Structure formats: C-alpha cells, structure tokens
Amino acid sequence: MNRLLTTTFLLLVSVIGYSQTVKNFLNSDLILEFDNYNYELAWSSHPNESFYKQEYLIKGQTLESYDSMVLIDLVVGDFSVQDAVGAKVREIENAKKSNPLVHFTVLEKDDEVMIDFLISASSEDGQELLVVERNVYRYQKIKTSKGNGILVFGISQRAYGEEIGAFFEELKLNKNSLIVEVGNAEIPKIKLRK
C-alpha cells in the first residue's frame, strides 16, 4: 500500500509539473505575500463547475521540488466548514493506515477551522524516506457570485532526503509558529466570474 501511495504521490507531482498554462480562475492576486516572501501563481485547475485550485511558489522553486507553497482551494456549494474538514480528515486517516508518519491536528477558531497535518512518501522498498510535507489548511465559509462555498487557504512546506532530519528538528522547535501565521494571515481576495 505504501508503494501505491508513493507512486500516486509522484505521479500527481509529475502531472502537475507538466501543466503549460496557468490561468487565474479565482481572479486573485498573481503574487501573494506570506511570511515576508512573495509567492507567484504557478499552477491552477478548475476540473469541474464547483472546484478551483491555485498554487503559488517562491520564484525559482518548482512544483516538483519546493520548500514552501501557498495554496487556495475553493469548493462552491452548500457545505459547512465541518463537512469540508471532515472530508479532509477522512482522507488523512485513510493515508495513515499505510503510512505511520501521517499525523494531523484539527484546530477551531471562531467560524474557521484549521488542519495541521504531516504526510510523507518513501522509496518503493520502503527503506528510504524521500519527502516529508507539512500542511496547515485554514477553512472558511464564503459567498461567491456562484453561491456559497468553502475557501481553503493553506501553506505546504517540504523537505527531501537528507534535509528531512533538520525539517523535523525545526518542526519540534517551532511547531506553533506556522499555525499562528496561517491563522493570522489575511485571506486572499477572490472573485469568480459569473
């Protein structure tokens, strides 16, 4: 199962990497600032009428190999924040069945919910940890020109190979700082076209 998860993860990364055209479906800023870094729109997707996804990277980084990414997801529909969070938690719990490094925490603040979670991918034989990814997602109910929806603002941080040990040490020392930064960040403005 771990082999399947690794293959799926690497396939997703390679498919994302070959996307040629980046369209600003959410009509948000093309450059977002977070933690004193500028993130440029690097990839976007709008696979159906209700789902939008945009990913932003620091100049010089790639979707295949980045240290830090900002993401904005939007699901249009009459969902509650708890519905969206529940779906993500089920996805993470399912991944945890075959990957003992997967871990998550759900945090609530006012009408918003955040998920702090860790995922990883190993070599096919399971002997080598290839990548560790920490994500902090902030869920917020919004109104759009196409109806109600759930907006997810998130930060993804990765470490690869020999960098992973230092990544875990930094995580132990400063686990809460990213949660606080995401929680206090100004959510990017979006505007869907009718």
Buried (B, 14 or more C-beta within 10 A) or exposed (E): EBEEBBEEBBEEBEEBEEBEEBEEBBEBBEEBEBEEBEBBBBBBBBEEEBBBBBBBBBEEBEBEEBBBBBBBBBBBBEBEBBEBBBEBBEEBEEBBEEBEBBBBEBBEEEEBBBBBBBBBBBEEEEEEBBBBBBBBBBBBBEEBEBEBBBBBBBBBBBBBEEEBEEBBEBBEEEEEEBBEEBBEBEBBEBEBEE
